[in-house]
């Protein structure tokens, strides 16, 4: 099964926004951001990133969690693909 993890930009004008981390298990053709915007029902929330780029929480396989931790500081728009 193919899985894509995507860190979506924070919504709103809060002082310390948290970006939501989403996962999708369907193959994505083209830009991940565009797929996320065009097909929101294909994605499910799996974690949070704080305003400092640190992983706050993540519900998923240990391999994916470790990749996120190893990539800190994280940023909106970052994505990972798993086969």
Buried (B, 14 or more C-beta within 10 A) or exposed (E): EEBBBBBBEBEEEEEEBBBBBBBBEEEBEEEBBEBBEEEEEBBEEBBBBBEEBEBEEBEBEEEBBEBBEEBEEBEBEBBBEBE
